[in-house]
Amino acid sequence: MTIEVRDHINAGFPMAWEWNRQSKKFSCDESLSTLLSCPPENPANLKDIAKAVAPNQLIHLKEAMNSVAEEQTTKVLNLEFLLEDKRCVAQVMLWSESNNKVNGSLEIILTLPSKTEEAFLVKDLFDRSARAMIILDHSLQVIMVNPATCHCLGLASCELLGLRLPKLIANTYAGNFINSMLKETQQQGFWRGELLMNHVSEKVLAFDTSLVLNKGNSESDNYYIIQMETTSFSVEEIANNANNLNWKWTDKQEFFEQVDKATKTINKDETITVFSLKASSSCNVTPALLEWLIAQNLKSTKTKVKAGVISQGIVTGYLVSSRKVKIINSQLSDCLYQLVCERPQETKVTIKAEVGVSVLGADASNSSQLVNNSIKAMVAGSDYRSYVKESDIDCKIKYYDQRLAKSNDRKRRLVEELKIAINQKNIEAVYQPIVDTKTLVIAKVEALCRITLAKNMKCSTQELIEIAEENDWVNQIDQEVTNQAIRDLPYLEGLFENPELGVSINRSMADGRENARSLDKTYHQLINSKIDLSKFTIELTESAVFAEDTSKIQKIYALSDKGVSIAIDDFGTGYTSFSYLSMLPTSIIKIDKSLISQIDENSDQHLMVKMFTDLVHQLNGKVIAEGVECRAEYEQLAKIGVDYIQGYFFSKPKSLIDHKPTLGVIASHKQELLNNDVNSLGTIVNRNVPKVRSDQRLSDCLPLFKRNNFIVVVDNSRFKGTVSEADAKEAVSPYIDTKAETKHDRLTLNKRVNFLMTKSINQYSSRTPIDQVLPFFRNNPNVVIVVEGDKGIYLGVVTIKEVLEYF
């Protein structure tokens, strides 16, 4: 029976076969043997299938069979076969249940054009292509051109055929240009760059060109395929307009005048940063074109940078920048990215750059030193260098000042390590409990990230997040943490004994192509999780929410409409606008740690937190206080009416497995905090005693004694000592504010607090029972006890007055 190939197309019956790797035995359906043109007395074997597969695809079949046998998996491949002199595509399915046997099936799904038909199609595509295409033989003679080439060069095909490539290329290139182009093509298989071609009108036209080598069996069988796209400018036009390139200066003297003028206008927090830039390209382009491209970008740059040329091939510029090292490099990076890395749509030339930098006040004191130092840094072979936005962009920044160089080199290395960590998904989700203030039940967890770098570099997670935002990578981190949080949520519910446990996920809204799609990706991640969406909270930074971006607001509403809670993170620290709280579907605000630390009843912090809490409650929202580190802060926030507490007082962020003891720790807190009979110093501490820093002057302290007969010295939230009113008055001249006062008397007010304070004093934890300190007051009623939180944070003092009031 004869079986035609066309009878098998989409017939729905795959032809099965089996191969024993150990015995080398092969068996198959009779229909497959017939299709492979094997007679009944000599059935098909594995070699017959291999012979029918297109030679360039046979390796894929072999690899798949070995993989299936070793891993006992299933694979499906679409391979080209030659059956009955007809080319077709067959779907091959492979599977195995042991190391010895491989099962397979073959089903023809479509036929392919014959070689003759394929050649006709290729020729038709060649002729119809909008790109100019030329095919050269091994001696670089033109053997084929398409109509687009004729149109671009203004020549008929009969005028082009037989010409050698050097006759077509403009004579502006050096003599070895073609040889170097061919050498690169032979080494890499292709060449890419700008090619200047002669037009019939004698104009020189620029083409974005790729040259591909098609190797034959011998050198005489080699062919070169050229594809060209015209650009919207010519090199001649660039050269003719060289004087109108938007440069602010064209020699050193003009540059010095501009910098000196700018120096007179900067304030004390600003400086002048000068850079010198030498550009090159992997494409073979002229210096004129490189300068033109940089000048075009200068017109559209958002950074306030001025640039010009001071000698051939060197672009020098300056910008007014912050004095802070971190901000200098960030501003310079943005500037250079726009000048060098972005490019007009009409050209695909990639610019490389060596950049030297000098900073006024750091390594130079005048404009001459600035430009000289920047050029020296540019040509120096420094071990330290910085980066421009994305680490794979070839623009090296080298600072003349070694302190700046080392600092920014560290950041460059962090960028490289972070990129590796993200690509390898060395990102772990860690969880910090969010505890209900009234019941002390873990109501939610916030999913945070812990990033492991291959090289052990000291850095904070926040620093890595900032780098990720700068480089448009933070969305990848957010996605990975979200995936892990979705996976871990059922386990967290069991661990914290709360089937209604919620999870908060951060979303950065920093500018960037990837970050712009962050909310869309989050939406699909949560929808696809099949988890009740009301369990999820999306935390957005306050600056992101209040950016008045209509598209962001629409996406926030889309999430809210599906039941996802929307929280504003770091509330009270940035761009707060209370009207937005009613305009957006915000159900939670998270009050920043800066407003929580050392909060007491008479502080401005207390007033602000209470105001925020009352307002949000009126809008039917909830309030979370972040960064709570001690019992005193918890108690103040509980009195205010904050709904949830998050911070080290309950738990630091931990991985899923490390949270096993957390429930027990919170249970111990619960026993103490919800027991009103606990008589500890934390319940009677006086937080209203005036405080000063150790470096303050006596003149700052004297007015404070009107409130109390002693003041407390506190540095960085840590107790240092006390100063009594008697000691302060003794240190100050008695003639102050009298007619006998002299300049020397007035100078006594400048004495520093640290020279007067008493360092020896009793310090106790806020958990200490009141009964334990009563003996001190019996023996010395004037004793002062300093009360500290669990982390050694100063909370206040206890005197005999507070003890008597308690009893």
Salt bridges, closest charged atoms under 4 A:
GLU4 OE1 - ARG6 NH1 3.87
GLU18 OE2 - LYS101 NZ 3.90
GLU80 OE2 - ARG87 NE 3.12
GLU118 OE2 - ARG87 NH2 3.17
ASP124 OD2 - ARG128 NE 2.89
ASP127 OD2 - LYS123 NZ 2.73
ASP208 OD2 - ARG192 NH2 2.98
GLU229 OE1 - ARG131 NH2 3.83
GLU229 OE1 - LYS348 NZ 3.27
ASP334 OD1 - LYS389 NZ 3.99
GLU354 OE1 - LYS398 NZ 3.10
GLU390 OE2 - ARG513 NH2 3.97
ASP392 OD2 - LYS419 NZ 3.62
ASP401 OD2 - ARG403 NH2 2.87
ASP409 OD1 - ARG412 NH2 2.68
ASP409 OD2 - ARG413 NE 3.15
GLU416 OE2 - ARG412 NH1 2.72
GLU428 OE1 - ARG450 NH1 3.56
GLU446 OE1 - LYS590 NZ 2.87
GLU463 OE2 - ARG410 NH1 2.65
GLU466 OE1 - LYS326 NZ 2.61
GLU470 OE1 - LYS411 NZ 2.96
ASP478 OD2 - ARG507 NH1 3.79
GLU480 OE1 - LYS425 NZ 3.96
ASP488 OD1 - ARG487 NE 3.06
GLU493 OE2 - LYS535 NZ 2.46
GLU514 OE2 - ARG517 NH2 2.59
GLU514 OE1 - LYS521 NZ 2.87
ASP520 OD2 - LYS555 NZ 3.49
GLU539 OE2 - LYS590 NZ 2.83
GLU601 OE2 - LYS639 NZ 3.58
ASP614 OD2 - LYS610 NZ 3.38
GLU626 OE2 - LYS590 NZ 3.37
GLU629 OE2 - LYS593 NZ 2.97
GLU635 OE2 - ARG631 NE 2.78
ASP643 OD2 - HIS617 NE2 2.78
GLU672 OE1 - ARG767 NH1 2.35
ASP695 OD1 - ARG693 NE 3.07
GLU725 OE2 - LYS729 NZ 3.26
ASP737 OD1 - ARG746 NH2 3.26
GLU741 OE2 - ARG746 NH2 3.11
ASP790 OD2 - ARG767 NH2 2.95
